[in-house]
Amino acid sequence: MKNSLIIISFLITVLMIPSLLLAVERAPRISDREIVERLTKLEEGQKHIDKRFDDLRSEMNSRFQAIDKRFDIIQWMLGLFYYNCSCNTGICASYAVADAKKANPYGNIS
């Protein structure tokens, strides 16, 4: 029984190995000329991709410059607003002091 099982497994293995070897296909040979042609196509594609990256980089730089200009304008506007508020506060305070002096010219507080 044991010997027959070993013989059967051996026969199955021997019969399966050639069929597995036939399942592998051989790749066709590529000539040097085809390799060179494919490499030149790849290099052209790489140059095209590099050009696209350069175009995108220059477009992004121009957009960042436009945003920088907008921030400069906003900075000036906020500066003018702060200056205007501080001047108005000073003017209002001076009017309040002058009004207080008119109401009580002798400086007596009652």
Stockholm file with secondary structure:
# STOCKHOLM 1.0

chainA/1-110         MKNSLIIISFLITVLMIPSLLLAVERAPRISDREIVERLTKLEEGQKHIDKRFDDLRSEMNSRFQAIDKRFDIIQWMLGLFYYNCSCNTGICASYAVADAKKANPYGNIS
#=GR chainA/1-110 SS CHHHHHHHHHHHHHHHHHHHHHTCCCCCCCCHHHHHHHHHHHHHHHHHHHHHHHHHHHHHHHHHHHHHHHHHHHHHHHHHHHHHHHHHHHHHHHHHHHHHHHHSTTCCCC
#=GC SS_cons         CHHHHHHHHHHHHHHHHHHHHHTCCCCCCCCHHHHHHHHHHHHHHHHHHHHHHHHHHHHHHHHHHHHHHHHHHHHHHHHHHHHHHHHHHHHHHHHHHHHHHHHSTTCCCC
//
